[in-house]
Amino acid sequence: MDQVAAIRAFNRFYTRHLGVLSAGLLDTPYSLTEARILFEIGLRDACETGELRRMLGLDAGYLSRILSRFEADGLVTRERSATDGRRQIIRLTDAGRAARAMLDERAAAQIRAFLDPLPEEERRRLVAAMGTIRDILEGARPAGPYLLRPPRPGDLGWVVYRHGALYHDEYGWDETFERLVLGIVNDYVAAQGDKGQAGWVAELDGEPVGFIACMRQDARTAQLRLLLVEPSARGMGIGSRLVDECLRFARTAGYSRITLMTYDVLADARRIYRRAGFELESETPERAFGKDMVRQTWSRDL
């Protein structure tokens, strides 16, 4: 299925489940458009018709007909602006506010009915996926709060998958890189219980968007491993925060030095490492993951 067909199939699925194609939304006398108009007017004490039309992308004549019916049903009042007679101001009446409250209550009940049968993890995935759709179509992800937490079951599989997928998409690396990451993750799991090892997941809106691990190289030297930040969460300082947390842990764990391995093409990661005080220790040209690159070792004292 191509991308256009996939989106159209999702639209058919979603509108069928919401019942927006039926004559009355949520078993009410109102269409989806009419319910949205009541909702938007209710968000404000007063709403100008031109603003409402632009906000909802409605034809002026179509909107006027809906408002005339609302006025006849006693749901809204319309009056000319005191400062500009060309502008028409719309307000909900008590009956209009009651109709809006009824629509809100039924919409919330409908969504709860969707969510109730789902396990909590699937609810989180569903809400996060909806947020991703909004973020992509609106062109930016809000810089909301994120948290760092220890990995939970399922997170390490995500680490392997996202490393393989992202580095293939962004740098063209082949499946041998994913195999390397899987080996590092296996070493991380095998060393559970080592007080000189820890990992952190960066979580935003209930979904993992970043990862880093501090692992033992020897008794005095730590290794920074597997730094990853999702493209949708870049620019929020998550990468630097993960590195800072790794350094803080390494100091408290008693290490005197920390090292990392990277490649010359990973310019964004190198900037983070340099800001954190790492210095280039050595570099070697090599063929890796289907590409000719320069392997670099960076380190710093703690």
Short mmCIF file of the C-alpha atoms (twelve columns), coordinates in Angstrom:
data_MODEL
# 
_entry.id   MODEL 
# 
loop_
_atom_site.group_PDB 
_atom_site.id 
_atom_site.type_symbol 
_atom_site.label_atom_id 
_atom_site.label_alt_id 
_atom_site.label_comp_id 
_atom_site.label_asym_id 
_atom_site.label_seq_id 
_atom_site.Cartn_x 
_atom_site.Cartn_y 
_atom_site.Cartn_z 
_atom_site.pdbx_PDB_model_num 
ATOM 1   C CA . MET A 1   0.000   0.000  0.000  1 
ATOM 2   C CA . ASP A 2   1.494   3.370  -0.991 1 
ATOM 3   C CA . GLN A 3   1.591   6.350  1.382  1 
ATOM 4   C CA . VAL A 4   -1.458  8.158  -0.038 1 
ATOM 5   C CA . ALA A 5   -3.571  5.008  0.088  1 
ATOM 6   C CA . ALA A 6   -2.402  4.274  3.638  1 
ATOM 7   C CA . ILE A 7   -3.460  7.733  4.869  1 
ATOM 8   C CA . ARG A 8   -6.824  7.489  3.116  1 
ATOM 9   C CA . ALA A 9   -7.391  4.057  4.671  1 
ATOM 10  C CA . PHE A 10  -6.608  5.484  8.116  1 
ATOM 11  C CA . ASN A 11  -9.031  8.368  7.536  1 
ATOM 12  C CA . ARG A 12  -11.812 5.930  6.603  1 
ATOM 13  C CA . PHE A 13  -11.063 3.808  9.657  1 
ATOM 14  C CA . TYR A 14  -10.959 6.732  12.076 1 
ATOM 15  C CA . THR A 15  -14.058 8.541  10.818 1 
ATOM 16  C CA . ARG A 16  -15.997 5.264  10.942 1 
ATOM 17  C CA . HIS A 17  -14.994 4.671  14.563 1 
ATOM 18  C CA . LEU A 18  -15.828 8.236  15.577 1 
ATOM 19  C CA . GLY A 19  -19.125 8.147  13.735 1 
ATOM 20  C CA . VAL A 20  -18.497 11.556 12.134 1 
ATOM 21  C CA . LEU A 21  -20.175 10.518 8.875  1 
ATOM 22  C CA . SER A 22  -23.536 9.887  10.498 1 
ATOM 23  C CA . ALA A 23  -26.312 12.490 10.321 1 
ATOM 24  C CA . GLY A 24  -25.889 13.451 13.971 1 
ATOM 25  C CA . LEU A 25  -22.581 13.443 15.824 1 
ATOM 26  C CA . LEU A 26  -22.636 11.486 19.104 1 
ATOM 27  C CA . ASP A 27  -26.385 10.843 18.763 1 
ATOM 28  C CA . THR A 28  -27.122 14.579 18.744 1 
ATOM 29  C CA . PRO A 29  -28.833 16.837 16.183 1 
ATOM 30  C CA . TYR A 30  -25.456 18.402 15.284 1 
ATOM 31  C CA . SER A 31  -23.008 17.566 12.513 1 
ATOM 32  C CA . LEU A 32  -19.267 17.489 13.142 1 
ATOM 33  C CA . THR A 33  -18.917 21.000 11.685 1 
ATOM 34  C CA . GLU A 34  -21.757 22.364 13.813 1 
ATOM 35  C CA . ALA A 35  -20.322 20.792 16.956 1 
ATOM 36  C CA . ARG A 36  -16.909 22.301 16.182 1 
ATOM 37  C CA . ILE A 37  -18.481 25.757 15.749 1 
ATOM 38  C CA . LEU A 38  -20.201 25.500 19.134 1 
ATOM 39  C CA . PHE A 39  -16.947 24.334 20.697 1 
ATOM 40  C CA . GLU A 40  -14.863 27.197 19.290 1 
ATOM 41  C CA . ILE A 41  -17.390 29.877 20.224 1 
ATOM 42  C CA . GLY A 42  -17.579 28.410 23.725 1 
ATOM 43  C CA . LEU A 43  -13.807 28.677 24.157 1 
ATOM 44  C CA . ARG A 44  -14.167 32.451 24.021 1 
ATOM 45  C CA . ASP A 45  -16.531 34.885 25.624 1 
ATOM 46  C CA . ALA A 46  -17.238 36.210 22.122 1 
ATOM 47  C CA . CYS A 47  -16.092 35.229 18.636 1 
ATOM 48  C CA . GLU A 48  -16.039 37.335 15.474 1 
ATOM 49  C CA . THR A 49  -17.508 35.577 12.419 1 
ATOM 50  C CA . GLY A 50  -14.488 36.279 10.205 1 
ATOM 51  C CA . GLU A 51  -12.153 34.778 12.796 1 
ATOM 52  C CA . LEU A 52  -14.383 31.726 13.130 1 
ATOM 53  C CA . ARG A 53  -14.510 31.262 9.362  1 
ATOM 54  C CA . ARG A 54  -10.714 31.488 9.020  1 
ATOM 55  C CA . MET A 55  -10.113 29.207 11.987 1 
ATOM 56  C CA . LEU A 56  -12.315 26.429 10.640 1 
ATOM 57  C CA . GLY A 57  -11.711 27.012 6.929  1 
ATOM 58  C CA . LEU A 58  -15.433 27.405 6.186  1 
ATOM 59  C CA . ASP A 59  -17.206 29.095 3.305  1 
ATOM 60  C CA . ALA A 60  -18.759 32.389 4.480  1 
ATOM 61  C CA . GLY A 61  -22.220 31.495 3.169  1 
ATOM 62  C CA . TYR A 62  -22.136 28.027 4.741  1 
ATOM 63  C CA . LEU A 63  -21.118 29.438 8.109  1 
ATOM 64  C CA . SER A 64  -23.820 32.131 7.906  1 
ATOM 65  C CA . ARG A 65  -26.510 29.493 7.303  1 
ATOM 66  C CA . ILE A 66  -25.367 27.450 10.306 1 
ATOM 67  C CA . LEU A 67  -25.292 30.521 12.553 1 
ATOM 68  C CA . SER A 68  -28.760 31.553 11.368 1 
ATOM 69  C CA . ARG A 69  -30.096 28.143 12.373 1 
ATOM 70  C CA . PHE A 70  -28.298 28.328 15.724 1 
ATOM 71  C CA . GLU A 71  -29.820 31.755 16.306 1 
ATOM 72  C CA . ALA A 72  -33.300 30.496 15.424 1 
ATOM 73  C CA . ASP A 73  -32.833 27.591 17.855 1 
ATOM 74  C CA . GLY A 74  -31.775 29.981 20.611 1 
ATOM 75  C CA . LEU A 75  -28.172 28.705 20.800 1 
ATOM 76  C CA . VAL A 76  -26.329 31.896 19.841 1 
ATOM 77  C CA . THR A 77  -26.791 35.635 19.640 1 
ATOM 78  C CA . ARG A 78  -25.353 37.816 16.877 1 
ATOM 79  C CA . GLU A 79  -24.629 41.520 17.125 1 
ATOM 80  C CA . ARG A 80  -22.591 44.141 15.332 1 
ATOM 81  C CA . SER A 81  -19.250 45.135 16.837 1 
ATOM 82  C CA . ALA A 82  -19.352 48.424 18.735 1 
ATOM 83  C CA . THR A 83  -16.012 49.425 17.182 1 
ATOM 84  C CA . ASP A 84  -16.507 48.142 13.624 1 
ATOM 85  C CA . GLY A 85  -20.005 47.773 12.189 1 
ATOM 86  C CA . ARG A 86  -18.694 45.405 9.495  1 
ATOM 87  C CA . ARG A 87  -17.818 42.806 12.123 1 
ATOM 88  C CA . GLN A 88  -20.385 40.447 13.623 1 
ATOM 89  C CA . ILE A 89  -19.871 39.120 17.151 1 
ATOM 90  C CA . ILE A 90  -21.227 35.688 18.131 1 
ATOM 91  C CA . ARG A 91  -21.931 34.565 21.701 1 
ATOM 92  C CA . LEU A 92  -23.447 31.390 23.133 1 
ATOM 93  C CA . THR A 93  -26.705 31.651 25.019 1 
ATOM 94  C CA . ASP A 94  -27.422 29.535 28.092 1 
ATOM 95  C CA . ALA A 95  -29.002 26.972 25.757 1 
ATOM 96  C CA . GLY A 96  -25.904 27.091 23.553 1 
ATOM 97  C CA . ARG A 97  -23.609 26.510 26.519 1 
ATOM 98  C CA . ALA A 98  -25.773 23.579 27.585 1 
ATOM 99  C CA . ALA A 99  -25.580 22.072 24.089 1 
ATOM 100 C CA . ARG A 100 -21.806 22.501 24.060 1 
ATOM 101 C CA . ALA A 101 -21.483 20.902 27.503 1 
ATOM 102 C CA . MET A 102 -23.589 17.959 26.331 1 
ATOM 103 C CA . LEU A 103 -21.369 17.484 23.274 1 
ATOM 104 C CA . ASP A 104 -18.234 17.669 25.446 1 
ATOM 105 C CA . GLU A 105 -19.601 15.087 27.860 1 
ATOM 106 C CA . ARG A 106 -20.590 12.656 25.108 1 
ATOM 107 C CA . ALA A 107 -17.268 13.098 23.291 1 
ATOM 108 C CA . ALA A 108 -15.350 12.356 26.499 1 
ATOM 109 C CA . ALA A 109 -17.524 9.297  27.147 1 
ATOM 110 C CA . GLN A 110 -16.883 8.047  23.617 1 
ATOM 111 C CA . ILE A 111 -13.111 8.379  24.010 1 
ATOM 112 C CA . ARG A 112 -13.209 6.665  27.409 1 
ATOM 113 C CA . ALA A 113 -15.084 3.778  25.759 1 
ATOM 114 C CA . PHE A 114 -12.238 3.505  23.221 1 
ATOM 115 C CA . LEU A 115 -9.564  3.559  25.916 1 
ATOM 116 C CA . ASP A 116 -11.108 1.403  28.656 1 
ATOM 117 C CA . PRO A 117 -10.478 -1.995 26.963 1 
ATOM 118 C CA . LEU A 118 -6.836  -1.123 26.218 1 
ATOM 119 C CA . PRO A 119 -3.891  -1.914 28.522 1 
ATOM 120 C CA . GLU A 120 -2.120  1.161  29.866 1 
ATOM 121 C CA . GLU A 121 0.904   0.688  27.588 1 
ATOM 122 C CA . GLU A 122 -1.315  0.621  24.484 1 
ATOM 123 C CA . ARG A 123 -3.106  3.759  25.664 1 
ATOM 124 C CA . ARG A 124 0.238   5.531  25.968 1 
ATOM 125 C CA . ARG A 125 1.246   4.382  22.488 1 
ATOM 126 C CA . LEU A 126 -2.052  5.544  21.014 1 
ATOM 127 C CA . VAL A 127 -1.878  9.008  22.575 1 
ATOM 128 C CA . ALA A 128 1.779   9.403  21.632 1 
ATOM 129 C CA . ALA A 129 1.048   8.387  18.023 1 
ATOM 130 C CA . MET A 130 -1.676  11.016 17.821 1 
ATOM 131 C CA . GLY A 131 0.755   13.582 19.195 1 
ATOM 132 C CA . THR A 132 3.291   12.578 16.549 1 
ATOM 133 C CA . ILE A 133 0.737   13.170 13.787 1 
ATOM 134 C CA . ARG A 134 0.052   16.660 15.125 1 
ATOM 135 C CA . ASP A 135 3.732   17.457 15.542 1 
ATOM 136 C CA . ILE A 136 4.600   16.431 11.985 1 
ATOM 137 C CA . LEU A 137 1.671   18.177 10.310 1 
ATOM 138 C CA . GLU A 138 2.083   21.353 12.361 1 
ATOM 139 C CA . GLY A 139 5.772   21.432 11.537 1 
ATOM 140 C CA . ALA A 140 7.209   21.626 15.047 1 
ATOM 141 C CA . ARG A 141 7.245   19.748 18.293 1 
ATOM 142 C CA . PRO A 142 6.446   21.821 21.371 1 
ATOM 143 C CA . ALA A 143 9.405   22.121 23.727 1 
ATOM 144 C CA . GLY A 144 7.560   20.470 26.583 1 
ATOM 145 C CA . PRO A 145 9.092   18.950 29.703 1 
ATOM 146 C CA . TYR A 146 10.928  15.657 29.399 1 
ATOM 147 C CA . LEU A 147 12.230  13.313 32.061 1 
ATOM 148 C CA . LEU A 148 15.167  10.962 32.420 1 
ATOM 149 C CA . ARG A 149 14.458  7.551  33.887 1 
ATOM 150 C CA . PRO A 150 16.039  4.095  34.071 1 
ATOM 151 C CA . PRO A 151 15.211  1.689  31.239 1 
ATOM 152 C CA . ARG A 152 12.043  -0.360 31.605 1 
ATOM 153 C CA . PRO A 153 11.195  -3.705 29.937 1 
ATOM 154 C CA . GLY A 154 10.897  -3.063 26.218 1 
ATOM 155 C CA . ASP A 155 13.149  0.008  26.172 1 
ATOM 156 C CA . LEU A 156 16.319  -1.839 25.181 1 
ATOM 157 C CA . GLY A 157 14.571  -3.408 22.198 1 
ATOM 158 C CA . TRP A 158 13.566  0.117  21.200 1 
ATOM 159 C CA . VAL A 159 17.207  1.232  21.531 1 
ATOM 160 C CA . VAL A 160 18.373  -1.444 19.093 1 
ATOM 161 C CA . TYR A 161 15.533  -0.812 16.645 1 
ATOM 162 C CA . ARG A 162 15.830  2.987  16.605 1 
ATOM 163 C CA . HIS A 163 19.612  2.918  16.223 1 
ATOM 164 C CA . GLY A 164 19.283  0.599  13.229 1 
ATOM 165 C CA . ALA A 165 16.457  2.559  11.605 1 
ATOM 166 C CA . LEU A 166 17.751  6.093  12.252 1 
ATOM 167 C CA . TYR A 167 21.343  5.506  11.214 1 
ATOM 168 C CA . HIS A 168 20.164  3.785  8.047  1 
ATOM 169 C CA . ASP A 169 17.811  6.668  7.205  1 
ATOM 170 C CA . GLU A 170 20.264  9.447  8.069  1 
ATOM 171 C CA . TYR A 171 23.642  7.956  7.054  1 
ATOM 172 C CA . GLY A 172 22.859  4.895  4.949  1 
ATOM 173 C CA . TRP A 173 24.454  2.475  7.403  1 
ATOM 174 C CA . ASP A 174 23.637  -1.184 6.827  1 
ATOM 175 C CA . GLU A 175 22.367  -3.897 9.174  1 
ATOM 176 C CA . THR A 176 25.809  -4.589 10.608 1 
ATOM 177 C CA . PHE A 177 25.447  -1.444 12.730 1 
ATOM 178 C CA . GLU A 178 22.246  -2.770 14.262 1 
ATOM 179 C CA . ARG A 179 24.109  -6.006 15.030 1 
ATOM 180 C CA . LEU A 180 26.820  -3.980 16.784 1 
ATOM 181 C CA . VAL A 181 24.221  -2.143 18.868 1 
ATOM 182 C CA . LEU A 182 22.565  -5.446 19.761 1 
ATOM 183 C CA . GLY A 183 25.918  -6.731 21.030 1 
ATOM 184 C CA . ILE A 184 26.396  -3.637 23.215 1 
ATOM 185 C CA . VAL A 185 22.886  -4.006 24.603 1 
ATOM 186 C CA . ASN A 186 23.549  -7.677 25.348 1 
ATOM 187 C CA . ASP A 187 26.695  -6.663 27.254 1 
ATOM 188 C CA . TYR A 188 24.654  -4.073 29.155 1 
ATOM 189 C CA . VAL A 189 22.077  -6.688 30.154 1 
ATOM 190 C CA . ALA A 190 24.757  -9.223 31.098 1 
ATOM 191 C CA . ALA A 191 26.332  -6.679 33.467 1 
ATOM 192 C CA . GLN A 192 23.144  -5.927 35.379 1 
ATOM 193 C CA . GLY A 193 24.051  -5.594 39.025 1 
ATOM 194 C CA . ASP A 194 27.346  -3.868 38.281 1 
ATOM 195 C CA . LYS A 195 27.235  -0.681 40.357 1 
ATOM 196 C CA . GLY A 196 29.539  0.946  37.806 1 
ATOM 197 C CA . GLN A 197 26.921  0.721  35.053 1 
ATOM 198 C CA . ALA A 198 23.689  2.630  34.415 1 
ATOM 199 C CA . GLY A 199 21.421  3.694  31.568 1 
ATOM 200 C CA . TRP A 200 18.881  6.465  31.079 1 
ATOM 201 C CA . VAL A 201 15.897  6.868  28.813 1 
ATOM 202 C CA . ALA A 202 14.719  10.372 27.916 1 
ATOM 203 C CA . GLU A 203 10.925  10.347 27.836 1 
ATOM 204 C CA . LEU A 204 8.685   13.000 26.291 1 
ATOM 205 C CA . ASP A 205 4.881   12.828 26.293 1 
ATOM 206 C CA . GLY A 206 5.053   9.259  27.571 1 
ATOM 207 C CA . GLU A 207 7.333   8.008  24.780 1 
ATOM 208 C CA . PRO A 208 11.092  7.310  24.699 1 
ATOM 209 C CA . VAL A 209 12.982  9.886  22.636 1 
ATOM 210 C CA . GLY A 210 16.554  9.371  23.785 1 
ATOM 211 C CA . PHE A 211 18.999  6.998  25.447 1 
ATOM 212 C CA . ILE A 212 22.510  6.784  26.842 1 
ATOM 213 C CA . ALA A 213 24.459  4.202  28.843 1 
ATOM 214 C CA . CYS A 214 27.518  4.384  31.082 1 
ATOM 215 C CA . MET A 215 29.394  1.069  31.006 1 
ATOM 216 C CA . ARG A 216 32.626  -0.212 32.530 1 
ATOM 217 C CA . GLN A 217 35.788  -0.386 30.428 1 
ATOM 218 C CA . ASP A 218 38.070  -1.168 33.372 1 
ATOM 219 C CA . ALA A 219 38.308  -0.360 37.072 1 
ATOM 220 C CA . ARG A 220 39.195  3.307  36.451 1 
ATOM 221 C CA . THR A 221 37.655  3.997  33.026 1 
ATOM 222 C CA . ALA A 222 33.987  4.303  32.047 1 
ATOM 223 C CA . GLN A 223 32.553  4.136  28.545 1 
ATOM 224 C CA . LEU A 224 29.803  6.375  27.205 1 
ATOM 225 C CA . ARG A 225 27.695  4.178  24.921 1 
ATOM 226 C CA . LEU A 226 24.685  4.391  22.616 1 
ATOM 227 C CA . LEU A 227 23.804  8.091  22.761 1 
ATOM 228 C CA . LEU A 228 20.596  8.517  20.766 1 
ATOM 229 C CA . VAL A 229 18.065  11.342 20.377 1 
ATOM 230 C CA . GLU A 230 15.032  11.053 18.124 1 
ATOM 231 C CA . PRO A 231 14.911  13.670 15.328 1 
ATOM 232 C CA . SER A 232 11.551  14.912 16.620 1 
ATOM 233 C CA . ALA A 233 13.135  15.767 20.005 1 
ATOM 234 C CA . ARG A 234 16.361  17.362 18.831 1 
ATOM 235 C CA . GLY A 235 17.049  20.973 19.676 1 
ATOM 236 C CA . MET A 236 15.647  20.598 23.201 1 
ATOM 237 C CA . GLY A 237 18.974  19.949 24.919 1 
ATOM 238 C CA . ILE A 238 18.203  16.276 25.526 1 
ATOM 239 C CA . GLY A 239 21.505  15.018 24.097 1 
ATOM 240 C CA . SER A 240 23.569  17.326 26.316 1 
ATOM 241 C CA . ARG A 241 21.463  16.439 29.337 1 
ATOM 242 C CA . LEU A 242 21.982  12.719 28.747 1 
ATOM 243 C CA . VAL A 243 25.749  13.202 28.451 1 
ATOM 244 C CA . ASP A 244 25.806  15.320 31.623 1 
ATOM 245 C CA . GLU A 245 23.921  12.607 33.495 1 
ATOM 246 C CA . CYS A 246 26.369  9.979  32.259 1 
ATOM 247 C CA . LEU A 247 29.330  12.084 33.454 1 
ATOM 248 C CA . ARG A 248 27.732  12.739 36.835 1 
ATOM 249 C CA . PHE A 249 27.145  9.026  37.352 1 
ATOM 250 C CA . ALA A 250 30.680  8.103  36.256 1 
ATOM 251 C CA . ARG A 251 32.156  10.467 38.850 1 
ATOM 252 C CA . THR A 252 30.001  9.175  41.677 1 
ATOM 253 C CA . ALA A 253 30.768  5.578  40.651 1 
ATOM 254 C CA . GLY A 254 34.468  6.258  41.245 1 
ATOM 255 C CA . TYR A 255 35.803  6.377  37.701 1 
ATOM 256 C CA . SER A 256 38.670  8.775  36.982 1 
ATOM 257 C CA . ARG A 257 38.329  8.790  33.185 1 
ATOM 258 C CA . ILE A 258 35.621  8.262  30.559 1 
ATOM 259 C CA . THR A 259 35.961  7.387  26.882 1 
ATOM 260 C CA . LEU A 260 33.691  6.966  23.867 1 
ATOM 261 C CA . MET A 261 33.866  5.822  20.264 1 
ATOM 262 C CA . THR A 262 32.182  7.660  17.389 1 
ATOM 263 C CA . TYR A 263 32.593  8.391  13.673 1 
ATOM 264 C CA . ASP A 264 33.551  11.584 11.876 1 
ATOM 265 C CA . VAL A 265 30.178  11.839 10.074 1 
ATOM 266 C CA . LEU A 266 28.304  12.231 13.382 1 
ATOM 267 C CA . ALA A 267 28.883  15.971 13.619 1 
ATOM 268 C CA . ASP A 268 25.985  16.782 15.988 1 
ATOM 269 C CA . ALA A 269 27.114  14.171 18.509 1 
ATOM 270 C CA . ARG A 270 30.714  15.408 18.341 1 
ATOM 271 C CA . ARG A 271 29.574  18.952 19.167 1 
ATOM 272 C CA . ILE A 272 27.825  17.638 22.267 1 
ATOM 273 C CA . TYR A 273 30.915  15.694 23.329 1 
ATOM 274 C CA . ARG A 274 33.213  18.683 22.787 1 
ATOM 275 C CA . ARG A 275 30.934  20.959 24.853 1 
ATOM 276 C CA . ALA A 276 31.012  18.339 27.615 1 
ATOM 277 C CA . GLY A 277 34.813  18.515 27.758 1 
ATOM 278 C CA . PHE A 278 35.754  15.476 25.656 1 
ATOM 279 C CA . GLU A 279 38.873  15.713 23.489 1 
ATOM 280 C CA . LEU A 280 39.799  13.738 20.393 1 
ATOM 281 C CA . GLU A 281 42.296  11.051 21.378 1 
ATOM 282 C CA . SER A 282 42.781  9.079  18.167 1 
ATOM 283 C CA . GLU A 283 41.213  8.435  14.775 1 
ATOM 284 C CA . THR A 284 41.522  5.686  12.195 1 
ATOM 285 C CA . PRO A 285 40.033  5.375  8.690  1 
ATOM 286 C CA . GLU A 286 37.967  2.232  8.333  1 
ATOM 287 C CA . ARG A 287 35.195  0.589  6.362  1 
ATOM 288 C CA . ALA A 288 32.211  0.184  8.671  1 
ATOM 289 C CA . PHE A 289 28.503  -0.463 8.189  1 
ATOM 290 C CA . GLY A 290 28.888  -0.310 4.415  1 
ATOM 291 C CA . LYS A 291 30.589  3.109  4.423  1 
ATOM 292 C CA . ASP A 292 34.119  4.512  4.377  1 
ATOM 293 C CA . MET A 293 34.487  6.631  7.513  1 
ATOM 294 C CA . VAL A 294 36.932  7.700  10.191 1 
ATOM 295 C CA . ARG A 295 36.568  6.013  13.543 1 
ATOM 296 C CA . GLN A 296 37.333  8.342  16.457 1 
ATOM 297 C CA . THR A 297 38.034  7.838  20.153 1 
ATOM 298 C CA . TRP A 298 37.266  10.739 22.472 1 
ATOM 299 C CA . SER A 299 37.993  10.906 26.202 1 
ATOM 300 C CA . ARG A 300 38.227  13.188 29.206 1 
ATOM 301 C CA . ASP A 301 39.272  13.083 32.830 1 
ATOM 302 C CA . LEU A 302 36.660  13.084 35.546 1 
# 
